[in-house]
Amino acid sequence: MSPDEIHWMSAIELIDAYRRRTLSPVEVAGAILARIDEVNPKINAIVTLTAELALQEAAEAEAAYARGDAGPLAGVPFTVKDIIPTGGIRTTFGSKLYEDFVPDRDAIVFERLKGAGGVMLGKTNVPDLALMAVTDNLIFGPARNPWDTRKTTGGSSGGAAGAVAAGLGPLAAANDGGGSIRIPAHLCGVFGIKPQFGRVPSYPQVYHGGETTNHEGPITRTVADAALMLDVTAGPDERDRFSLPACGTSYLDALVGGVEGLRVAYTDGLTVPCVEREVARVAREAAAVFAGLGCELVEDDPHIPDLTQDLVTIMILETATAFEDRMEEAKEKLFPLYLPFLDLPAAFSSLDYVRARYHREDLWQSIWPFFEKYDLLLTPTAACAAFDLKEGGSMGPETIDGVEASPASLAGFTVPFNFTGQPAASVPCGFTAAGLPVGLQIVGRRYDEATVLRAAAAFEEARPWAARHPGIG
């Protein structure tokens, strides 16, 4: 098998090849490390490479297959977002504040991926402290979109999505506090799911922030790979007091069965004031596929309040609190575009913070009756396709469909479901005329990742995407 074929194999395909002895984990790790050497300098997706560790873990996986006791991810290469702690491996959070930080313990998600026999390739690029939807920072610089290197991957899991899209490993561990998995998946043409809040434990928190909105989840090229990754990483852990009890579901097994009879709503409104016309068209055409799959599809909108500014308020106040003892250092070291926000906390009161919490309840009172009527909600994942990187950095697109955009504009479709905690995924659903990917967001009822994944798998079968690759490399 040629290296070029190996780069684009899914985790499921790799495991099958290992079991049949047509490929070895060491061969695969070597091929993907060579691909990283060739492609990563062009996209800056992986910022800390663990090549020696990868080859060591690949050899261990090879021995495990020979013994017959290989774990569920044995020999499968994966990356870890650089905001997820990895014991003994540099973890910078994309920030000069943590430029030389090496954690002394693993995050639970990393611990579980390693325990399942996965092969660690390295850490992926993030914005400074993962606080914006454009992956750029003062240590490593911007991640570049493999479909067009002049454009952003989005954020905050931009390096993770860019790496998967470019064939630098089939699996990426990421997280999502306001769209950080789904937005880069949309912009890079890959699959990403934010599972139910608490489904995958989040620990440790090196600095606090986003405690009740952050979701750990996978970015992959196929739905089945994401389901497999959730099977490995989901489940309770006492170290995270928000972690959910085991649900007894195999997400991989849940992919079969189709979606006939499901009640599905579509909107490209929600709280988003404007959407690029091409993005809206591609998403609407993708939603229509569900009618052909036997769903009852209607156009409907839950008419929810806009909480994007509430998320900004919470992020500013929590970040300021986390670094109140290091504020002068933060002013010297944080990404320059953040500096105007560092003095804002003085303008807020405790009422502003509590008010944002109250708005979450207002949101839920609009959402739960909607999901009494529908099994799924479909929307565009984000309001625009990938936009140009800007010298000196940017926090988002300047305009969307000719309308001035705010830094929060990109997250209008995604933020509500971080506040409600519901499972939500972004599936690749088409391309703009310029060849840029577009994602369709699939939102499910609380705790119902299984239906979201089954719907995504049915769409993937009807409109397969994984065989289309960016021309980079």
N, C-alpha and C positions, 0 to 999 in steps of 0.2 A: 504494500500500500504506500502511495506517495505521501510525503510530508504535507502537501497541499490538501490532500483528502483528510488527513488526520486533524488539521487545524479546525475543520468545520464539522467534525463529528460531535454528536451530542454525548452527554454523560451516559445515557442509556445505551447508545451504540458502542461506546468505549467499553462499558462493562460487559456487554455481550461478546465483544471481540476478545477481551481478556479471558473470559470463561471458555471460549472456543480455541484459545491459544493462537489466534491469528494476529494479535498484537500484544506487545508487552508494555506494562506501565513505564518502564525505563525508556523504551523507544518513543512513547508518546510524550513523556516529559521532555526528552531531548528535542523532539520536533517542535514542541510549542515554545520551549526556551529559545530555539533558533528563530522562530517566528517573532518572538518578543524582541530579540536583538535587531531584527530587520525592520519591524514596523513601529515599535514603541517610540523611537526617537522622532517619528513623524506626528504622533498623536499625544504623547506625554500622558498616557493613561495609567501606567504602572510607575510608581515613584520610588519604591523600595523593592528591589528584586531579591528573592531568596532562592537563587538557583541551586546552591549547594544543598540546602535543605530539601528542595524539590526532588533532586536526584536521589537523595538518601531515602526520602519517604516513598518514592517510586520503587526503589529496590526492596524496601520492606513490603510494599504491596505485592510485588512480584513473588516474593517468598510466601506471602500469605495465600496467594492463589495456588501455589505449588503444594502448600500444606492442606488446602481445602478449608481454611478458616478466614477467608477474606471478608472484610466489612462491607456494608452496603454502598460505600463510595470508594472502595479500595482502588487506588491508581488513578482516580479522576482529578485532574488539575482544577484548582480554584484560586480566586483572589479574594482579598479582604479589604474592605474600604478603610482608608487611613484614619477614620475616627473610631474604629472598633479596636479595642485593646488586644494586643497579641504579645503574650509574655516572652521577653527576651528579644523581641523584634521591634525596631524603631516604629513609633506611632506618633506622628506629629500633629494630627488634627488639622493639617494644612496651615498651621499657625507658627509664627516666630516665637510665640510664647511657649511652645512645646517642641522646638526644633530638634532637640537632642533627647527627647523623652523616650525611655525604654521601659514599658510596663513590666511589673514583676509577676503578673498573672494574666491569664487568658480571659477574654470575654466568653460567655457561655456558648454563643453561637460558634466561635472559633474552636472551642474545646470539643464541641460535638462534631464538627466537620472533621477535625483531626482524628477523633475517636472512631469515626466511621471509615477511616483509611484514606481520606482525601489527601491530595498532594498540593501543598501550599506553594504558590508561585510568587506571591508578593503582595504589597499594599497598593491600593489604587487612589488616585488623586482626588482631592476634595477642595472646596472653597475654605477659606480661613474659618475655622470652627464650624464648618458646615452650615453657615448662616445665610447663604444665598443660593439662588437657582442658576448660577454661572460658576463653573469650576475653574477657579483661578486663585492664586495665593502668592505670597512673597518668597516662599522657599523654592517651589518647583515651577511656578508659572502656570499658564492655562492648559487644560486638557482640550484637545482638538478633535472635532467630529470626524470619524473615518469616512463618512460620505462626502464631506467637503471640509478640508482642514482649515479653511478660513472661518469656520463657524464653530459655535459652542456645542458641547455635549449636554448642556444644562447642568443641574446640580440638585442636591449636593452629591449624589452618587454618580457624578459625571465620568470619573475615571473608570468606575465599575462598568457602566453601560458601554463606554467607548471600547474597553478591553474586550468585552464579550462580542460586540459588533464586529471587531477587527480580527476575530479568531485567535485571541490571546487567552484561551481557556474557556471552557463551556459554562462554568459556574462562577458567580460573584456574590459574596456576602455583602449586603448593603443595609441601609435603614432609611426610614421615611418619616420625617416630622411635619411635612406640609406638602409633600409631593416629591420627595427626594429620590424615591425609586421610580415612580411612575413618569415624572417629567423627563429624566434622562432616557428612560426606556422609549418614550414617545419620540424624542429627538434623534435617537440613535437606531431606531428600528429593531428593538429587541423586546423580549417579554419581561415584565416585572410585576410582582404582586406584593402589596402591603397586606399581610394577613390581619386577622382580627387582633386588636390591641391586646397584648399580653400572651398571644399564642406562642411566640418565640421569646424566651426570656431575654431581658436586656440588663446585663451586669458585666463588669462594674461601670459605674458612672464616674469617670475621672473628674469631670466638672459637671455640676448639675445644670439642667436646662432641658426643656421639652419632655419632662418626666412623664406627663400624661398624654403626650401626642406622638412620641417616637415609637415606631414599629420596626422591628428587625424583619428582613425578608430577602428573597433571592432575586437576582437578575440573571436571565438565561436566554438562550436562543430558541428554546422550545418549551411548551407548557409542561410536558412530561418531566423535563429536567427540573423545573421549579417545584413540581409536586414531589419528586424524589427528594429534593433538598429540604422541603418542609417536613417530609416524613422523618428526616434525620434530625432536624433542628427544633421542631415543635415539642412542647411538653413542659410541665411545671418545673420550677426550681426555687427552693426556699430563699435563695439570694435575691430574687426579684419578687417583691411583695405583690406586684401586679400580675404575675404570671398565672395563666389559667390552668385548671385541672386538665388532665389528659382527656381527649375527646373520643378516643378509640377508633378514629377514622384513619384509614390509609388514603392519603390524598392521591397517590398513584392509582390505586384501585378505583377511586371516585371519578376518574376521567371518563369512564365508559358510560354509555346510556343515552347520550344525546340530550337535546333540550326541548323536544316536542312537548307542547302543552304549557310551557312556561309563559308567564305573563311578564312582558318586557316593555319598559318605557324608554323613550329616547328624547333627549333635549340637547340643544347646543346653546341654551340660555343659562340656566342655573343662576349664578350671581355674576356672570362674566359679561361686561358691557359690550365687548366686540370680539369677534373671532375672524381670523383670516378666512377669506371666502373659500380658498382651495382646501384648507383644513376642514372647514365645516362641510364642504361637499364630499370629501373623501370619507369623513366620519359618518355622514348621513347614508352614503351608499353602503358602507360597511354594516351599519345598523340594519339596513334592509335585508341583509343576508339572513338575519335571525328569523325573519318571516318565512323565508324559504326553507329554514330548518324546522319549521313547524311551531314556532312561537307565536303567541298572540302579541303583536307589536303595535304600540300606539305612541303617538307623540304627546308627552305630558311632562309637566315640570312641577317639582315639589314646592316652588316659591319659598325658598329658604332665605334667611337673612345672610348678608355678606359678612363673613367673619375674617376676611384676610387681614384687615387692620387690627383686629383683636389678636391674631397670631403675631403680628409685628410688635404689638404692645407687650405681649407676654415674652417674646424673644428678647426684646430690648431690656426689659426689667430683670429677667432671669439671668441674662448674660452680665448685666451690670452688677447684680448681686454676687454672681459666681466669682467675679474679678474685682470686687470692691477693695480688697487688700492689695491688689496689683494694678490699680487703675493707671497710675503714672507709667508703669511699664507697658500696660496695654496701649496707651496712647502713642507710645513710641514704636510698638511692634505690630499692631493689628493692621490689616489691609486698609490702605488709605481711605477707601470709600466708606469704611465704617466710622471714621472719626466723627462726623457730624452727629452720629447717633449716641456717642458716649456721654454727651452732656444732657441728652433728653430725659433720662430718668428723674432728674430734679424737677422736671415740668409735670411729671405724673404724680398722682396721689394713690394711696391704697385703694381708693374707690375705683380708679381706672382698672386696676388689676382684678378686683372682685367683679366689676361690671363685665369684663371679658369672660370671666367664669360663668356669670349669669347668662350671657349670650349663648353659651353652649347649650344650656337648657332650652332656650328659645329655639335653637336649631333643632334639637331632638324632638320638640313638640311639633315641628313641621315634617320631620323625616319619618318618624315611626308610623304615622297614619298612611304615608305614601307607600311604605313597604308592607303595609297590610293589603294593599291593592296589587302590588307588583313583586315578582321574585327578583328582578334585576333592574337596574337603571344603567343606561348607556349614555355616554357623553364623549365629545372629543376629550383627549387627555389633557391637552393644553391648547391655548388660544392661537398659537402660531407654530410654524415649523422652526427648525434651527436658524438662528440669526447670527450675524457677523460678530466675531470677537472684536473687541475695541482696545486700542492702545491705551494703557493705563487702567484697563479693567472696566467692567460694567456690572450692574446688578440685575439687568434684564433688558428686554428690547425697549428701544426708545418709543416706538410706535407699533401698534397692531392694527392692521387694515386701515392705516391712515389716521388712527386715533392715538393721542398721546397715552403712553402706558406708564404705570407706576412700577416700582420694584416687585410688588406683589401680584401684578397682573397675570404673570405666567402661571400662578398657582390657584387661580379662581375655581377651576374644576376639581382640584385635588384637596385643597385645605378642608372643606367641610367634613370629609370622611376621616381626617385625622382627629377632628374634634369629636365625632361620633364613635370612632374606633372600628367602624365596619370594614370588612375586607373589600379591597378594591385593586383591580389589576389594569395594566395597560398592555393591549395586544397590538402588534404591528398590523395596520389595516390598509396601507397603500402609500403612495408617494405623490408629492407635488410634481408639477411640470419640470421643476428644476432638479428632480431626483432626490428630494429630501423626504425622509420617512414621516409618517403620520401615525399616531396611536389612537386607538379607541379604548376609552375607560369603561370597565365593567364593574359595577358596584353591587354587592350582595347584601342580604340581610345580616344582622349581627350573628356572629359565630359560624356563618355559612360559607367558608372558603370553598367547600366541596362543590357547591353549585357554581361559584365564580370560575373555578378551575375547569369544571365540566363544560361550561359555556365557552370558555376560552379554547378548550380542546376541540369542541365542535366547530368553532369558527376557524381554527387553524386547519382542520381537515378540509373545510370548504374553501378556504382562501389561504393555502400554505405560503409561508414567508421565509422559512429558514434557509432555503436554497439560494436566495438572492443575497449576494455579498457586496460590500463596498469594494471599489477597485483598488484600494490602497494595498501596497505590498508587492 
